[in-house]
């Protein structure tokens, strides 16, 4: 009987390796997992792992640098928050001015930039802040202008200062409030805010301090434009004279009759007597010192073409953190310099200047940011004019419907019963609101448009100062 010769078993592994495999085998791990040899991933997996790890590394590195930069500046100023204060002292307070970026529906973008990159440093130094944000273009300029005019009326004794209804334990005199305001400073976020601030400053110190109701002025302008006037009646005068009762045809036409409005009431004797006094106040020859300015550059990338810049900013947040921290450190240290403005007399360009440009001044602050405005903004005035034309083209039909229903000339349709059309009063209010918005937008865009320089008055030269980098020896000591 022939016996089948058994094949020799494969050479076993070393003793230590065999013992480990035996132990792992008894744990229930499949044999294929134990004996499987590692190998490199496929080409696609290597590409995926390489790209993912690179992107993740960039993100982690950038955010770590952001924390390090912010922490380093906080440690340099946090000792100021631990300095003792008197029971009747108030902390330093700064005012933050922000405005809407052109073309962005979010009006708080620049304000969020301040809160994310500048606020942590000034809060660490126990500095309080107040915020004024312009929701639409031109709002900030009007707010600053009205504030200055109010102060001029108070200084001239023509208006009593506003007394706050809130009773505070610390009462400051006017001189102390002025000194505290000057010691605080102003934070200007972005070039569009800088333009609105200078325009508001110029209007406040150049125009008459008389209090003007913008809606009242606009109402007097619009009342004679004829959009709400009724057409002349077609009947002859003899037929009208023979009518026994006063009908709508006998009423005066809209061109001769005026609708009663409280805006048309004549001013009282007291207001008319005080008006010449207000008009006689000339603009001051010199402007009192203003709080120093901290100019914070701000750029907002929007639009499809700027997506690469958005991606680059996402992985380079440390640059914004560093810029915001440095700006906050400048206002904390409080080192200032006079504003650098164009000379009052034109200076000829250098003889060998290649382009003949004048040297840059503080009025050119963040001019590069205007190059990122969307090209569609160049037609903003055309869009406003188009919206106005479309509205006034539809207004006569809407006005005729409102008057016909109000006079009972016809019955409302089923659709009008379900959704009543606006009355003539509603149309007048709607038109006032739209005209006010259109005119404000035109005025605001005229202030911040890229082809217009920042407003300047020679009286600003000795009144404005700018926070600057402190010298190396002038640093905050512990």
C-alpha positions in Angstrom: 0.0 0.0 0.0 1.4 3.3 -1.1 1.1 6.2 1.3 0.8 9.8 0.1 3.7 11.8 1.2 2.7 15.0 3.1 4.1 18.3 2.1 6.4 19.9 4.7 4.8 22.8 6.5 5.9 26.3 5.6 8.6 27.7 7.7 7.1 29.3 10.7 7.9 32.8 11.9 10.2 33.6 14.7 9.2 32.7 18.2 8.2 36.2 19.3 6.2 36.9 16.1 4.6 33.5 16.3 3.5 34.1 19.9 2.0 37.5 19.0 0.1 36.1 16.1 -1.2 33.2 18.2 -2.4 35.5 20.9 -4.1 37.7 18.3 -5.7 34.7 16.7 -7.3 33.7 20.0 -8.8 37.2 20.3 -11.0 36.5 17.3 -9.2 38.6 14.8 -9.4 37.1 11.3 -6.3 35.4 10.1 -6.2 37.5 6.9 -5.9 40.6 9.0 -3.0 39.2 11.0 -1.0 37.9 8.0 -1.8 40.9 5.7 1.3 42.9 4.7 1.0 46.7 4.6 1.3 48.5 1.3 1.1 52.0 -0.1 -2.4 53.4 -0.9 -3.4 53.8 -4.5 -2.6 56.9 -6.5 -6.0 58.5 -5.9 -5.8 57.9 -2.2 -2.4 59.5 -2.0 -3.7 62.6 -3.8 -6.7 62.8 -1.5 -4.6 62.4 1.6 -2.0 64.8 0.5 -4.5 67.6 -0.5 -6.6 67.1 2.6 -3.7 67.1 5.0 -2.2 70.2 3.3 -5.4 72.1 3.6 -6.0 71.1 7.2 -2.4 72.0 8.0 -2.8 75.4 6.5 -6.0 76.0 8.5 -4.6 74.7 11.8 -1.3 76.7 11.4 -3.2 79.9 10.6 -5.6 79.6 13.5 -2.7 78.8 15.9 -0.9 81.9 14.7 -4.1 84.0 15.2 -4.3 82.8 18.8 -0.6 83.5 19.4 -0.8 87.0 18.0 -3.9 87.9 19.9 -2.6 86.4 23.2 0.8 88.3 22.8 -1.0 91.7 22.5 -3.4 90.9 25.3 -0.5 90.2 27.6 1.1 93.5 26.7 -2.0 95.5 27.7 -3.9 93.5 30.2 -2.0 95.0 33.2 -3.9 98.3 32.4 -7.1 96.6 33.4 -5.7 95.9 36.9 -4.7 99.4 37.7 -6.8 100.9 40.5 -9.3 103.7 39.8 -10.9 106.2 42.0 -14.5 105.8 43.1 -15.5 108.9 41.0 -13.4 108.0 37.9 -14.7 106.6 34.7 -12.8 104.3 32.3 -11.5 105.6 29.0 -14.1 105.4 26.3 -13.6 105.4 22.5 -16.2 105.9 19.7 -16.3 103.4 16.8 -17.5 104.6 13.4 -18.5 102.0 10.9 -20.5 102.1 7.7 -21.9 99.9 5.0 -19.6 98.4 2.3 -20.9 99.4 -1.1 -22.7 96.5 -2.8 -23.0 94.4 0.3 -26.5 93.7 1.7 -25.0 93.2 5.2 -24.7 96.7 6.7 -22.8 95.4 9.8 -19.8 93.8 8.0 -17.3 96.5 9.0 -18.7 96.5 12.5 -18.1 92.8 12.8 -14.6 93.3 11.6 -14.0 95.7 14.5 -15.5 93.3 17.0 -13.5 90.3 15.8 -10.1 91.8 15.3 -9.8 95.1 17.3 -12.3 94.7 20.2 -10.5 91.9 22.1 -7.4 94.0 22.6 -9.1 97.2 23.8 -11.4 95.2 26.0 -8.3 93.5 27.6 -7.0 97.0 28.4 -10.4 97.9 30.1 -11.3 100.5 27.5 -15.0 101.1 26.9 -16.4 101.8 23.5 -19.5 103.2 21.8 -20.6 102.3 18.3 -22.2 104.4 15.5 -22.9 102.3 12.4 -24.4 103.7 9.2 -27.0 101.4 7.8 -27.1 103.1 4.4 -24.6 105.3 2.6 -24.6 108.8 3.9 -26.3 108.0 7.3 -23.1 108.4 9.2 -22.3 111.8 7.6 -25.7 113.1 8.5 -25.4 111.9 12.1 -22.0 113.5 12.6 -23.2 116.7 11.0 -26.3 117.0 13.1 -24.4 116.3 16.3 -21.9 119.1 15.5 -24.7 121.5 14.7 -26.5 120.7 17.9 -23.3 121.4 19.8 -22.9 124.7 18.0 -26.5 125.8 19.0 -25.8 124.8 22.6 -22.5 126.8 22.6 -24.3 129.8 21.2 -27.0 129.6 23.9 -29.8 129.0 21.5 -30.6 125.6 22.8 -30.5 123.9 26.1 -28.3 120.8 26.5 -30.2 117.5 26.6 -30.5 116.2 30.1 -30.4 112.4 30.4 -33.3 111.0 32.3 -31.0 108.4 33.8 -29.5 109.5 37.1 -25.9 108.5 37.4 -23.8 108.6 40.5 -21.0 110.4 38.6 -21.9 113.8 37.2 -19.4 115.4 34.9 -19.3 119.0 33.9 -19.2 120.1 30.3 -15.5 120.7 30.5 -14.9 117.3 32.0 -17.0 115.6 29.3 -15.2 117.4 26.6 -11.8 116.4 28.0 -12.9 112.8 28.4 -14.2 112.8 24.8 -10.9 114.2 23.5 -8.9 111.7 25.5 -10.8 108.7 24.1 -10.4 108.8 20.4 -12.3 107.7 17.3 -11.9 104.4 15.5 -12.6 104.7 11.8 -13.2 101.4 10.0 -12.6 101.5 6.3 -12.2 104.3 3.7 -15.9 104.7 3.1 -16.3 105.5 6.9 -13.4 107.9 6.7 -15.0 109.7 3.8 -18.4 110.0 5.6 -16.7 111.2 8.8 -14.8 114.0 7.0 -17.9 115.0 5.0 -20.0 115.1 8.2 -17.3 117.2 9.9 -17.2 119.6 7.0 -21.0 120.1 6.9 -21.3 120.4 10.6 -18.7 123.2 10.8 -19.6 124.9 7.5 -23.4 124.9 7.2 -25.9 126.9 9.2 -26.6 125.3 12.7 -30.3 125.8 12.1 -32.3 122.6 12.8 -33.8 121.4 9.5 -36.5 118.8 9.2 -35.5 116.9 6.1 -39.0 115.5 5.6 -40.5 119.0 5.9 -38.1 120.3 3.3 -38.8 117.4 0.9 -42.6 117.8 1.4 -42.4 121.4 0.2 -40.3 120.4 -2.8 -42.7 117.6 -3.8 -46.0 119.5 -3.3 -45.6 121.5 -6.5 -44.3 118.8 -8.9 -47.9 117.9 -10.1 -47.8 114.2 -9.7 -50.9 114.3 -7.4 -52.7 117.0 -9.3 -56.1 116.3 -10.9 -56.7 117.0 -14.6 -58.8 120.0 -15.6 -62.6 119.3 -16.0 -63.8 119.2 -19.7 -67.2 120.7 -19.1 -67.8 124.3 -20.1 -68.1 127.1 -17.6 -71.7 127.8 -18.3 -72.7 124.2 -17.6 -70.8 124.3 -14.3 -72.4 127.6 -13.2 -75.8 126.1 -13.8 -75.4 123.2 -11.4 -77.6 123.7 -8.3 -75.3 121.9 -5.9 -71.6 121.8 -5.4 -70.3 118.7 -7.2 -66.9 117.4 -7.9 -66.8 119.3 -11.2 -67.3 122.6 -9.3 -64.5 122.0 -6.9 -61.2 123.7 -7.5 -58.6 121.7 -9.5 -55.7 120.2 -7.8 -53.4 122.8 -9.1 -55.2 125.5 -7.2 -56.3 123.6 -4.1 -53.8 122.3 -1.6 -54.4 119.4 0.7 -54.2 120.3 4.4 -51.0 119.2 6.0 -49.4 120.1 9.3 -46.2 120.7 7.4 -47.8 123.7 5.8 -48.6 125.5 9.0 -46.9 128.8 9.4 -44.2 128.8 12.0 -44.9 130.3 15.4 -43.7 133.8 16.4 -41.1 132.4 18.7 -39.6 130.2 16.0 -39.7 133.0 13.4 -38.1 135.4 15.7 -35.2 133.0 16.5 -34.6 132.0 12.9 -32.7 135.1 11.9 -30.4 134.6 14.9 -29.6 131.1 13.7 -29.0 132.3 10.2 -26.7 135.0 11.4 -24.2 132.6 13.0 -21.3 132.4 10.6 -19.0 129.3 10.3 -16.2 129.5 12.8 -12.8 130.5 11.6 -11.2 127.8 13.6 -12.4 124.3 14.5 -11.8 123.2 18.1 -9.6 120.1 18.5 -11.3 116.9 17.7 -10.6 113.4 19.1 -7.6 111.6 17.5 -8.4 109.2 14.7 -7.5 105.6 14.5 -7.6 104.6 10.9 -8.3 100.8 10.5 -8.1 99.5 6.9 -11.0 97.3 5.9 -11.7 95.4 2.7 -14.7 93.2 2.0 -14.4 90.8 -0.9 -17.8 90.1 -2.6 -18.7 88.8 -6.0 -17.8 85.7 -8.0 -14.6 87.1 -9.4 -13.2 87.7 -5.9 -13.7 84.1 -4.7 -9.9 83.4 -5.0 -9.3 86.3 -2.7 -11.9 85.1 -0.2 -10.1 81.7 -0.1 -6.8 83.3 0.4 -8.2 85.4 3.2 -9.7 82.3 4.9 -6.3 80.8 5.2 -4.6 84.1 6.1 -6.7 85.3 9.0 -3.4 86.0 10.9 -2.8 89.1 8.8 -6.2 90.6 9.8 -5.6 89.6 13.4 -2.2 91.3 13.4 -3.5 94.4 11.7 -6.4 94.7 14.1 -4.2 94.1 17.2 -1.6 96.7 16.0 -4.3 99.2 15.5 -5.8 98.6 18.9 -2.3 98.8 20.5 -1.8 102.3 18.8 -5.0 103.7 20.4 -4.2 102.1 23.8 -0.7 103.7 23.8 -2.1 107.0 22.7 0.8 108.3 20.6 -0.6 110.8 18.0 0.7 113.0 15.2 -0.8 115.8 13.2 -2.9 114.7 10.2 -0.9 114.7 6.9 -3.0 116.5 4.3 -2.4 118.1 0.9 -0.7 121.5 1.0 -3.0 124.5 0.7 -0.8 125.8 -2.1 -0.2 123.4 -5.0 3.3 121.9 -5.0 4.8 121.2 -8.4 5.7 117.6 -9.1 9.4 116.7 -8.9 11.4 117.3 -12.0 12.3 113.7 -12.6 9.1 112.2 -11.3 8.1 109.3 -13.6 4.3 109.9 -13.2 4.0 113.3 -11.7 2.0 112.1 -8.7 1.9 114.0 -5.4 3.1 112.2 -2.3 0.4 110.2 -0.4 -1.3 111.8 2.6 -3.7 110.6 5.2 -6.6 111.5 2.8 -5.4 108.5 0.7 -6.0 106.1 3.6 -7.0 102.7 2.3 -7.5 103.9 -1.2 -6.5 100.4 -2.4 -9.7 99.0 -0.9 -11.8 101.0 -3.4 -10.3 98.9 -6.2 -12.3 95.9 -4.9 -15.7 97.7 -5.5 -17.9 95.8 -7.8 -18.1 97.2 -11.4 -21.9 97.2 -11.2 -21.7 100.1 -8.7 -20.8 102.5 -11.5 -24.5 102.3 -12.6 -26.0 102.9 -9.2 -27.3 106.4 -10.2 -28.8 104.9 -13.3 -30.5 102.2 -11.3 -32.0 104.9 -8.9 -33.3 106.9 -11.9 -34.7 103.8 -13.5 -36.6 102.9 -10.2 -37.9 106.4 -9.9 -39.2 106.4 -13.6 -40.9 103.0 -13.2 -42.6 104.1 -10.0 -43.9 107.4 -11.4 -45.1 105.6 -14.6 -47.4 103.3 -12.5 -48.4 106.1 -10.1 -51.3 107.6 -12.2 -53.1 104.4 -12.6 -52.8 103.6 -8.9 -53.9 107.1 -8.0 -56.9 106.9 -10.3 -58.0 103.7 -8.7 -57.7 105.1 -5.2 -59.7 108.2 -6.1 -62.4 106.3 -7.9 -62.9 104.0 -4.9 -62.8 106.8 -2.4 -65.5 108.8 -4.4 -67.7 105.8 -5.0 -67.5 106.1 -8.8 -67.2 102.4 -9.1 -67.5 99.3 -7.0 -64.3 97.5 -5.9 -63.6 94.3 -7.8 -63.3 90.9 -6.0 -59.5 91.1 -6.1 -59.7 94.6 -4.6 -62.0 93.4 -1.9 -59.6 90.7 -0.9 -56.5 93.0 -1.1 -57.6 96.6 -0.8 -55.5 99.0 -2.9 -53.7 101.8 -1.1 -55.6 105.1 -0.6 -54.3 108.4 -1.7 -53.0 109.1 1.7 -51.1 105.9 1.6 -49.7 106.7 -1.9 -48.5 110.1 -0.7 -46.7 108.5 2.3 -45.3 105.8 0.1 -44.0 108.4 -2.3 -42.4 110.5 0.4 -40.6 107.4 1.8 -39.3 106.4 -1.6 -38.2 109.8 -2.5 -36.4 110.2 0.8 -34.6 106.9 0.3 -33.7 107.7 -3.3 -32.3 111.1 -2.5 -30.4 109.8 0.5 -28.8 107.0 -1.6 -27.8 109.6 -4.3 -26.3 111.8 -1.7 -24.5 109.0 0.1 -23.1 107.5 -3.1 -21.9 111.0 -4.0 -19.8 111.0 -0.8 -18.1 107.6 -1.1 -17.8 107.0 -4.8 -14.3 106.0 -5.8 -13.6 108.8 -8.1 -14.2 111.4 -5.4 -11.5 112.3 -2.9 -12.2 112.6 0.8 -13.6 116.0 1.9 -11.1 118.4 3.2 -11.2 121.8 4.9 -8.1 123.8 5.8 -9.5 124.3 9.3 -9.1 120.5 9.8 -5.3 120.8 9.6 -4.9 122.1 13.2 -7.9 120.2 14.6 -7.3 116.6 13.6 -4.7 114.2 14.8 -4.0 110.6 14.0 -2.9 107.7 16.2 0.5 106.4 15.0 2.9 103.7 16.0 4.7 104.6 19.2 8.5 104.9 19.2 10.4 101.9 20.5 11.1 103.5 23.8 7.5 104.7 24.2 5.8 101.4 25.0 3.5 100.3 27.7 5.6 99.2 30.7 4.5 96.7 33.2 
